[in-house]
Each structure stands twice: as structure tokens, then as C-alpha cells.
Amino acid sequence: MRIAVAGSSGLIGSQVCRRAAAAGHEVVGLSRTDGVDLLDAAAVADALTGVEAVVDVSRPAAMDLAPARAFFTTVARNLAAAGTRAGVRRSVVLSIVGVERGQDYDWYVATLAHERATRELAPGACVLRSTQFHEFPGQVLQRALAAGGNTGTVEIMDVPIQPVDSAEVAKALLALATGPAAVDQELAGPRMERLVGLVADLVAHDGLALEVRPGPAPASMAAGSMLPGAGVTTAGIDWHTWLARAGHPG
């Protein structure tokens, strides 16, 4: 099968590409690294020639609402239009568990717009909603350090999460792209944690001279909107096992 991956150079996209190639599929990377600007409708259309399935894990550079939403909806429209013309049978987009419950947070507003545009426009659309990846605490820490300067203290949102191994997310995306039916899925890791605790453990693991303090969070997230519901598919190792095995890849 010829599979296109939008966001092919990122954390999840690169893993989807490797898994697809290892399974014998022909992979078309859709990213600036591959010479394809997802905001350029003509470039996307050229790249989708002969493609049977599209996996969209694209992400904008900015997390602010207006540019993120504009990016997501434009990419979704471009992929959908090109996919329809090319005869794509399956379009899979990566979203977030609890996204509809977290609409007091700009990134979730933009992500839900991405999901809805794909559902409405793309051929054979289905959605994988995932909890945060194991890399998430490291990303949050880096953003906090960049925003707070060199103070020796970071404030981290005190919210419950149930992080999942990104390798399991890539595996699930490929299965949805190549499976017989377009079925939505939710995916989570095996254990609930608190984000501030994971960041504190990461700081200790890396031997950083930082004090980690609990900080404010959007009301929805503090109340547990990032957690999966009953009956969610769980997969992979827990965060502490991942950290022990991987060191700190972030």
C-alpha cells in the first residue's frame, strides 16, 4: 500500500514511516523536510498521486489559538481535497483524549478544529485520540524553562494524566490506516500519574538543580479532562519503566 504521512519528520510521524516501511508499504513523507509544504495545496496534491491512505500527525510551530487553528484547518482541507482527487480510501488523524472537554485551553480548541475538519472533508476519515506521550513531561519542562528564565524554579500544571508510549500510538495509527474499516479509537497508557510529579521525577533523574512546584492549570484539566474514559484501549509500558529503559531521550 502507498501511505502518505503528514508530519513525517516529527516524533510520531517518523515512527509511523519506519513501521510502514518495515511492513512493506511504500511511504510518502509530507513535511518540509521531504520538500512538501502542507499549506501549499498544489504541492500536497502532487504528493498524493497514487496514495491509498493518509496519516495526519502534522503540528504547527505555534501553539497560540489563531495560528494553530489556521494551520490545522488549512492542512485538513488540502489533504482532503487532494485525497479525494487521488482516490484515497482512508484518512487517519491524530487527536487528543478529552479534547472536547478541554475547550478552555487554546491548543485543544485548535486540535478539535483539526479533528472536525478531517471528519467532515477527508475520504474514509477516522480519528485516533491518544493521551499524552511519555515524552510530554520533558516537553513541558523545556517550555517552562524557556518561559521562566534561569530562576532555579519551575511551575508545572498540577493535572492528572495517563501517558502512553509514543511507539504504541504509531502502531495504532498504522493499523487504522491499513485496516478494513474506518473506526475511531482512543488509546492510553496503563497508569494514571500527576504531571507535576513526573516532571519532578524527570528533574531528579537528570540531576538538574531545579525546584519543581505545582502551578495553575485550566479548570477542565485540573478536573481530569485529560484522562480517558472507561473502556479505553490501554497499551505499552508505564512512564517510569519507559524512563528507566530510555534514559531521558527528550
C-alpha positions in Angstrom: 0.0 0.0 0.0 1.1 3.5 -0.7 0.8 5.6 2.5 1.3 9.3 3.0 2.3 10.6 6.4 1.7 14.3 7.0 4.1 15.5 9.7 6.6 12.7 8.7 9.6 14.3 10.4 8.1 14.6 13.9 8.1 12.3 16.9 5.0 10.2 15.8 5.3 10.7 12.1 8.8 9.4 11.8 7.8 6.3 13.8 4.8 5.7 11.5 7.1 6.0 8.5 9.5 3.4 9.9 6.8 1.0 10.8 5.1 1.3 7.5 8.3 0.8 5.5 9.2 -2.2 7.7 5.8 -3.7 6.9 6.4 -3.4 3.2 4.4 -0.3 2.4 5.5 2.5 0.2 5.8 5.6 2.3 5.4 9.2 1.1 6.6 11.8 3.6 4.7 15.0 3.7 6.8 17.6 5.6 9.1 20.5 4.8 12.0 18.0 5.4 10.6 16.0 2.5 10.1 19.1 0.3 6.4 19.3 0.8 4.7 22.3 2.4 1.4 21.1 3.8 0.0 24.6 3.4 0.6 24.5 -0.4 -2.5 22.8 -1.9 -0.7 22.1 -5.2 2.3 20.6 -3.6 0.1 18.3 -1.4 -1.9 17.3 -4.5 1.2 16.3 -6.4 2.5 14.3 -3.4 -0.7 12.3 -3.0 -0.7 10.8 -6.5 -1.4 7.1 -6.2 -1.7 7.2 -2.4 -4.3 4.9 -0.8 -4.1 6.1 2.8 -3.1 9.3 4.6 -2.0 9.6 8.2 -2.1 13.1 9.5 0.1 13.8 12.6 1.0 17.3 11.4 1.6 20.0 14.0 2.0 23.8 13.7 5.1 25.6 15.1 3.0 27.9 17.3 0.5 26.7 19.9 -1.4 30.0 20.0 -5.0 29.6 19.0 -5.3 31.7 15.8 -2.2 30.4 14.0 -2.7 26.8 15.2 -6.3 26.6 14.2 -5.5 28.2 10.8 -2.7 25.7 10.2 -4.8 22.7 11.2 -7.8 23.6 9.1 -5.8 24.5 6.1 -3.8 21.3 6.2 -7.0 19.3 6.7 -8.6 21.0 3.7 -5.6 20.5 1.5 -5.2 16.8 2.4 -8.9 16.1 2.0 -9.2 17.8 -1.4 -6.1 16.1 -2.7 -7.0 12.8 -1.2 -10.5 12.9 -2.8 -9.0 13.5 -6.2 -6.3 10.8 -5.8 -8.8 8.2 -4.7 -7.5 7.9 -1.1 -9.7 5.4 0.8 -8.6 6.1 4.4 -7.7 9.3 6.2 -6.5 9.0 9.8 -5.9 12.0 12.0 -4.3 12.0 15.4 -6.2 13.9 18.2 -6.2 14.0 22.0 -8.3 12.1 24.5 -10.7 14.5 26.2 -10.2 17.2 23.6 -13.9 18.2 23.6 -13.9 18.5 27.4 -10.8 20.9 27.3 -12.2 23.8 25.3 -10.9 26.3 27.9 -7.4 25.6 26.6 -6.4 27.1 23.2 -4.4 24.1 21.9 -7.4 21.8 22.5 -9.7 24.3 20.6 -7.3 24.2 17.6 -6.9 20.4 17.8 -10.7 19.8 17.9 -11.0 22.1 14.8 -8.4 19.8 13.1 -10.3 16.7 14.0 -13.7 18.1 12.9 -12.3 19.4 9.6 -10.9 15.9 8.8 -14.1 14.2 9.8 -16.2 16.5 7.6 -13.9 16.6 4.5 -11.5 13.7 4.2 -12.3 10.5 2.4 -12.7 7.5 4.7 -11.9 9.6 7.8 -11.3 8.1 11.3 -9.7 9.6 14.4 -7.2 8.2 16.9 -7.5 10.1 20.2 -4.4 9.5 22.4 -3.4 10.6 25.8 -0.1 12.5 26.2 3.0 10.7 25.1 5.8 9.7 27.6 7.9 12.5 26.1 5.3 15.1 27.3 6.8 15.8 30.8 10.1 16.6 29.1 8.5 18.9 26.6 6.5 20.7 29.4 9.7 21.1 31.4 11.6 22.6 28.4 8.7 25.1 27.8 8.6 26.1 31.5 12.4 26.7 31.4 12.2 28.8 28.3 9.3 30.8 29.7 10.6 31.3 33.2 14.3 32.1 32.6 17.1 31.0 34.9 15.4 31.2 38.3 16.1 27.7 39.6 12.3 27.1 40.0 9.7 25.9 37.5 5.9 25.8 37.9 4.2 22.8 36.3 0.5 22.3 35.8 -0.8 20.0 38.6 -3.1 17.8 36.5 -3.8 14.1 36.3 -2.7 12.3 33.1 -2.3 8.8 31.8 0.6 8.9 29.4 1.3 6.4 26.7 4.4 5.2 24.9 4.6 7.0 21.5 5.6 3.7 19.8 2.1 2.4 20.7 0.5 5.5 19.1 2.4 5.0 15.9 1.4 1.3 15.8 -2.2 2.2 16.3 -2.2 4.8 13.6 -0.7 2.4 11.0 -3.3 -0.2 12.0 -6.1 2.2 11.4 -4.6 3.3 8.1 -4.3 -0.2 6.7 -7.3 -1.9 8.4 -10.6 -2.9 6.8 -12.8 -0.3 8.3 -12.6 3.4 9.4 -13.2 3.0 13.1 -12.4 5.7 15.7 -10.2 4.7 18.6 -9.0 6.0 21.9 -5.6 5.0 23.4 -4.0 5.5 26.8 -1.1 4.2 28.8 -1.5 1.8 31.7 -1.2 4.2 34.7 -2.6 7.5 35.9 0.0 9.9 37.1 0.3 13.6 38.0 2.2 15.7 35.6 4.0 17.8 38.2 5.2 14.6 39.9 6.5 13.2 36.6 8.4 16.4 35.9 9.9 16.3 39.4 11.0 12.7 38.8 12.5 13.7 35.5 14.4 16.5 37.1 15.8 14.2 39.7 16.6 11.5 37.1 18.6 14.1 35.1 20.3 15.6 38.1 19.1 19.1 37.4 19.3 21.7 40.1 15.7 22.8 39.9 12.8 23.1 42.3 9.5 21.8 40.7 6.4 23.5 42.1 2.7 22.7 41.3 1.2 25.5 39.2 -2.2 26.5 38.0 -4.0 24.7 35.1 -7.1 25.2 33.0 -10.1 24.2 35.1 -11.1 21.3 32.8 -7.6 19.7 33.0 -7.4 20.2 36.8 -10.7 18.3 37.0 -9.4 15.4 35.0 -10.4 16.1 31.4 -7.1 14.7 30.1 -7.9 11.2 31.5 -9.5 8.5 29.3 -13.0 7.2 30.0 -14.0 3.7 30.9 -13.3 1.0 28.3 -10.4 2.9 26.7 -7.7 0.7 25.0 -4.6 0.7 27.1 -1.2 -0.3 25.8 2.6 -0.2 26.4 4.8 0.4 29.4 4.2 2.9 32.1 6.1 6.2 32.3 8.6 5.2 35.0 9.5 2.0 33.2 10.0 3.9 29.9 12.3 6.5 31.7 14.4 3.7 33.2 14.8 2.0 29.8 15.3 5.0 27.7 17.3 7.2 30.0 16.0 10.7 29.0 15.6 10.8 25.2 13.8 14.2 25.4 
